[in-house]
Amino acid sequence: MSNGMIAGGAWEQMTFFAPLPITGTPAISLFDHTTHSSEKPSEWMKQLVPDGEYVVMVGTHPLVMRKTTLTADEVPEGHQFYHYLIDGAVYAGIFVGKENAE
């Protein structure tokens, strides 16, 4: 944690728990309305989810996003946790992962 004086005599405090800056296209969770970064999926993700357009990291887990025809109000109750609003459209996510065999 660090503190520092900024212009005008105000103080700024940063912590290890500060949210990361949005680096890609903003993705708004329909579950808790928090904003996350979304990026284009990597090639191996596209092989698993060919119609995936974005990927949102949920912790350390990639969630590949596919566009739906739903509006935010049409997402069924209890399913909001894997739905995000990106560029005005609702996307549903599929968790993906890979392991290297030795």
N, C-alpha and C positions, 0 to 999 in steps of 0.2 A: 504494500500500500504506500502511496506517496501523496504528499501534499505540495502545493505550490501556489505562489501568488501569480495571478494573471492581470492583464491590463485593467486599470481602474481600481486597483486595490482589492479586488474580489479574490476569493480562494477557490481553488479547484482541487477536488480529491478524486483519485483513481484507485480502484480496488481490483483484486484478482477476479472479482465476481461481476465486473462491468460487462454488459452485453457486447458481443463482437459487432463491429460495424458491418452494415449490409454492403456486400461487394458485388453481388449479381443482381438479378431481377428480384424485387421484393416479393415474398410469398407470405400471405397472412393466414395463419392457422384459423380454421373455422371452429376449433375446439376451445382455444383460450385467447384468440385474437392477437397473439403475439406475432411480430414480423420477423421473418427469417430470410436468409439469403438463398436464392435458388440459382443453380448453374446449369449448363448443358451437361447431359449425362456422358460418361466416358464410353468408349467403344464396347467394353465388356458388359456394361449396364444395358446398352442398346441391344446387345445380343440376347439378353434375358428378357427385356421389355422393349420390343421393337418400336412400339408407338409412344415410348417415353419421350417427353419433351424437355423436362427439367428434373433436377435432383435437389432435394432438400435434405440436409444432414440433421437427423434427430439424435442428438448426442453424438455417438460415433457410428451411427447406423444410417446408411444412405436409403432414402425413400424416393424411388423413381416415380415421377408424376405423369399421369396420363389425363388428357383433357376429357371432361365429361360434357353432357348436354344439360346438366342440372344448373339451377340457380342456387345461391347460398341457402335460401329458404327451403329448397327441395331436398337437401341432404337429409337422409333419414336420421331420426333421433338415435344417438349412441354411435353414429358413424362419423361424427365430425372430426375425431382425432386423426384421421388420415386424409382429410380433405383440406385443401388450401386454395385461396383466391390469388391467382397470378395474372397480371395484366387484365383484370376484369372478368376472367373466366374461372370456373371451378375445376380443380384438378383433384383426382384421387391417386393416392400413392400406393406403391408396392415396395416393401422392404426387400433389398437384395444384398448379397454378400458373396464373397469368394474365399476359398482357402487354397493354399498351395500344398499339394501332396509331395511328400519326400520319398 
